[in-house]
């Protein structure tokens, strides 16, 4: 799997692109290019072909222009990737009024991030320990922190709670994307995979040796009709994460 890292580009150039402080306009007689158009084309490449297919040349091909034309607007792939991240982070819904309390607000945030990863699976291949310091990332962080502001947590706890929720979603989404891509990557459906392995299971699955694994595995398999159900894992895990945060909030009262 290709892993990219945010924040690899030139800081001054990345920030200028992210905040559009020095965008150039198209020259007369040249294709109607802009940073936004280039970024949208790059996101389409990543969405449809995967992050491994993303290059300045591939984006230029999609736009029907020469590769060098892009460098008038975007210094290189690292800076482009930062703007792609900031752009898609603007997609999460941020309603002013979520019914219920902080738990409902955090649940809404988790679900919006979950849907974002499923729309753009390539996000899971970008390490963001060095965050993109763009306007949309900043606005998203502000909104998500506001969901738990004033409920008795310290500022450090607020940041940690948000990290816990988004980190859980990231892991759950990775499992969902991998499960969804398994058929295309292996050429076998889940049912075909089980059918191929079934003749051998009797020889290795000893219920007397692995009683708990046999019992639980059978129950889960019969319920989900698969070894792993991404939707169930997300729903169950989200409830438990919120339960744990609720314990913390109650202790602060």
C-alpha positions as CSV (number, residue, x, y, z in Angstrom):
1,X,0.0,0.0,0.0
2,X,1.3,3.5,-0.9
3,X,1.7,5.7,2.1
4,X,2.1,9.4,1.6
5,X,2.8,12.1,4.2
6,X,1.2,15.4,4.6
7,X,3.4,18.4,5.2
8,X,6.2,17.3,2.9
9,X,6.0,20.3,0.7
10,X,7.7,23.7,1.0
11,X,5.9,25.4,4.0
12,X,5.6,28.8,2.4
13,X,4.3,27.5,-0.9
14,X,1.9,25.0,0.8
15,X,0.4,27.7,3.0
16,X,0.1,30.1,0.0
17,X,-1.8,27.5,-1.9
18,X,-3.9,26.4,1.1
19,X,-5.0,29.9,1.9
20,X,-4.9,31.1,-1.8
21,X,-2.7,34.1,-1.0
22,X,-0.8,34.2,-4.2
23,X,-2.9,32.3,-6.8
24,X,-2.0,33.1,-10.4
25,X,-4.6,33.7,-13.1
26,X,-4.7,32.0,-16.4
27,X,-2.7,33.7,-19.1
28,X,-4.6,34.8,-22.2
29,X,-4.8,32.1,-24.8
30,X,-4.0,29.4,-22.3
31,X,-6.4,26.7,-20.9
32,X,-8.6,27.9,-18.1
33,X,-6.6,26.4,-15.3
34,X,-6.7,27.3,-11.6
35,X,-5.6,25.7,-8.3
36,X,-9.2,24.6,-7.7
37,X,-9.6,22.9,-11.0
38,X,-6.3,21.1,-10.7
39,X,-7.1,19.9,-7.2
40,X,-10.6,18.7,-8.3
41,X,-8.9,16.7,-11.1
42,X,-6.3,15.3,-8.7
43,X,-9.1,14.2,-6.2
44,X,-10.9,12.5,-9.1
45,X,-7.7,10.5,-10.0
46,X,-7.2,9.5,-6.4
47,X,-10.9,8.5,-6.0
48,X,-11.1,6.4,-9.1
49,X,-7.6,5.1,-9.6
50,X,-6.1,5.2,-6.1
51,X,-3.4,7.3,-4.5
52,X,-0.7,5.2,-6.2
53,X,-1.9,6.6,-9.6
54,X,-1.6,10.2,-8.5
55,X,1.1,12.2,-10.3
56,X,1.4,15.6,-11.8
57,X,1.5,14.0,-15.2
58,X,-1.6,11.9,-14.6
59,X,-3.5,15.0,-13.4
60,X,-2.4,17.0,-16.5
61,X,-3.6,14.2,-18.7
62,X,-7.0,14.4,-17.1
63,X,-7.1,18.1,-17.7
64,X,-5.9,17.8,-21.3
65,X,-2.9,20.0,-20.7
66,X,0.9,19.6,-20.6
67,X,2.4,18.6,-17.3
68,X,4.5,21.8,-17.1
69,X,1.4,23.9,-17.2
70,X,0.4,22.7,-13.7
71,X,3.6,24.0,-12.2
72,X,2.4,27.6,-12.9
73,X,-0.2,26.9,-10.2
74,X,1.1,24.1,-8.0
75,X,4.8,23.7,-7.1
76,X,4.6,19.9,-6.9
77,X,2.9,16.8,-5.8
78,X,3.5,17.3,-2.0
79,X,1.9,20.7,-2.0
80,X,-1.0,19.3,-4.2
81,X,-1.6,16.5,-1.8
82,X,-1.9,19.0,1.1
83,X,-4.5,21.1,-0.8
84,X,-6.4,17.9,-1.7
85,X,-6.7,17.0,1.9
86,X,-7.8,20.4,2.9
87,X,-10.4,20.4,0.1
88,X,-12.1,17.1,1.0
89,X,-12.1,18.0,4.7
90,X,-14.6,20.7,3.8
91,X,-17.1,18.1,2.9
92,X,-18.2,17.0,6.4
93,X,-21.6,18.4,7.3
94,X,-21.4,20.9,10.2
95,X,-25.0,21.6,11.3
96,X,-25.4,24.5,13.7
97,X,-28.0,22.6,15.8
98,X,-27.6,18.8,16.4
99,X,-30.5,17.5,18.5
100,X,-29.5,16.2,21.9
101,X,-26.3,16.8,23.9
102,X,-22.6,16.4,23.4
103,X,-22.9,12.6,22.8
104,X,-25.2,13.2,19.8
105,X,-22.9,15.8,18.5
106,X,-19.8,13.5,18.8
107,X,-21.8,10.7,17.1
108,X,-22.7,13.0,14.2
109,X,-19.0,14.0,13.9
110,X,-18.0,10.3,13.9
111,X,-20.5,9.4,11.2
112,X,-19.5,12.4,9.0
113,X,-15.8,11.3,9.2
114,X,-16.8,7.7,8.5
115,X,-18.7,8.7,5.3
116,X,-15.7,10.9,4.3
117,X,-13.3,8.0,4.4
118,X,-15.7,5.8,2.4
119,X,-16.1,8.5,-0.3
120,X,-12.3,9.1,-0.5
121,X,-10.5,5.8,0.6
122,X,-7.2,7.3,-0.4
123,X,-7.4,9.4,2.8
124,X,-6.5,6.3,4.7
125,X,-3.1,6.2,2.9
126,X,-2.1,9.7,4.0
127,X,-0.3,10.0,7.3
128,X,-1.3,13.3,8.9
129,X,0.7,13.4,12.1
130,X,2.0,16.7,10.6
131,X,-1.4,18.3,10.0
132,X,-2.3,20.3,7.0
133,X,-2.7,23.9,8.2
134,X,-5.3,24.9,5.8
135,X,-8.6,26.8,6.2
136,X,-10.9,23.8,5.9
137,X,-8.9,21.6,8.3
138,X,-8.8,24.5,10.8
139,X,-12.6,25.1,10.4
140,X,-13.3,21.3,10.9
141,X,-11.1,21.2,14.0
142,X,-12.9,24.3,15.4
143,X,-16.4,22.8,14.7
144,X,-15.5,19.4,16.2
145,X,-14.0,20.8,19.3
146,X,-17.0,23.1,19.8
147,X,-19.2,19.9,20.1
148,X,-17.6,19.2,23.5
149,X,-16.8,22.7,24.6
150,X,-18.3,23.6,28.0
151,X,-19.1,20.1,29.2
152,X,-16.5,20.1,31.9
153,X,-13.4,18.8,30.2
154,X,-10.1,20.6,30.2
155,X,-8.7,21.8,26.9
156,X,-6.2,18.9,26.8
157,X,-9.0,16.4,27.4
158,X,-11.1,18.0,24.7
159,X,-8.3,17.5,22.2
160,X,-7.7,13.9,23.4
161,X,-11.4,13.0,23.2
162,X,-11.6,14.3,19.6
163,X,-8.4,12.3,18.8
164,X,-10.0,9.2,20.3
165,X,-13.2,9.5,18.3
166,X,-11.5,10.3,15.0
167,X,-8.8,7.7,15.5
168,X,-11.5,5.1,16.1
169,X,-13.3,6.1,12.9
170,X,-10.0,6.0,11.0
171,X,-9.3,2.4,12.1
172,X,-12.9,1.3,11.5
173,X,-13.0,2.9,8.0
174,X,-9.7,1.2,7.1
175,X,-11.3,-2.2,7.9
176,X,-14.4,-1.3,5.9
177,X,-12.4,-0.2,2.8
178,X,-10.2,-3.2,3.0
179,X,-13.2,-5.5,3.2
180,X,-14.9,-3.7,0.3
181,X,-11.7,-4.0,-1.9
182,X,-11.0,-7.6,-1.0
183,X,-13.0,-8.9,-3.9
184,X,-11.4,-6.7,-6.6
185,X,-7.9,-7.3,-5.2
186,X,-8.3,-11.1,-4.8
187,X,-10.7,-11.9,-7.6
188,X,-12.9,-13.9,-5.1
189,X,-16.1,-13.0,-3.3
190,X,-16.4,-13.7,0.4
191,X,-18.6,-16.7,-0.3
192,X,-16.1,-18.0,-2.9
193,X,-13.3,-17.7,-0.4
194,X,-15.3,-19.6,2.3
195,X,-16.3,-22.3,-0.2
196,X,-12.6,-22.7,-1.2
197,X,-11.5,-23.1,2.4
198,X,-14.5,-25.0,3.8
199,X,-13.1,-28.5,2.9
200,X,-10.0,-27.9,5.0
201,X,-11.7,-26.4,8.0
202,X,-12.9,-29.7,9.3
203,X,-9.3,-31.0,9.4
204,X,-7.9,-28.0,11.4
205,X,-10.8,-26.7,13.4
206,X,-10.8,-28.7,16.6
207,X,-13.6,-27.5,18.8
208,X,-12.2,-29.5,21.8
209,X,-8.8,-27.7,21.4
210,X,-10.3,-24.2,20.6
211,X,-13.7,-24.3,22.3
212,X,-14.2,-20.5,22.8
213,X,-12.9,-19.6,19.4
214,X,-15.0,-22.2,17.7
215,X,-18.2,-21.1,19.5
216,X,-17.7,-17.4,19.1
217,X,-16.5,-17.7,15.5
218,X,-19.5,-19.8,14.5
219,X,-21.9,-17.3,16.1
220,X,-20.3,-14.3,14.4
221,X,-20.0,-16.1,11.1
222,X,-23.7,-17.2,11.1
223,X,-24.8,-13.7,12.1
224,X,-22.7,-11.7,9.6
225,X,-22.4,-14.4,6.9
226,X,-18.8,-13.3,6.8
227,X,-15.7,-13.4,9.0
228,X,-15.9,-9.6,9.4
229,X,-18.7,-7.1,9.2
230,X,-17.4,-3.5,8.9
231,X,-20.7,-1.9,9.6
232,X,-21.3,-3.8,12.8
233,X,-17.8,-3.2,14.0
234,X,-18.2,0.6,13.5
235,X,-21.6,0.7,15.2
236,X,-20.6,-1.4,18.2
237,X,-17.2,0.3,18.6
238,X,-18.7,3.8,18.3
239,X,-21.2,3.1,21.1
240,X,-18.4,1.8,23.4
241,X,-16.1,4.8,22.7
242,X,-19.0,7.2,23.5
243,X,-19.7,5.2,26.7
244,X,-16.2,5.6,27.8
245,X,-16.2,9.3,27.1
246,X,-19.5,9.6,29.1
247,X,-17.7,8.1,32.1
248,X,-15.0,10.8,31.9
249,X,-17.6,13.6,31.6
250,X,-19.5,12.3,34.6
251,X,-16.4,12.2,36.7
252,X,-15.8,15.9,35.9
253,X,-19.2,16.9,37.3
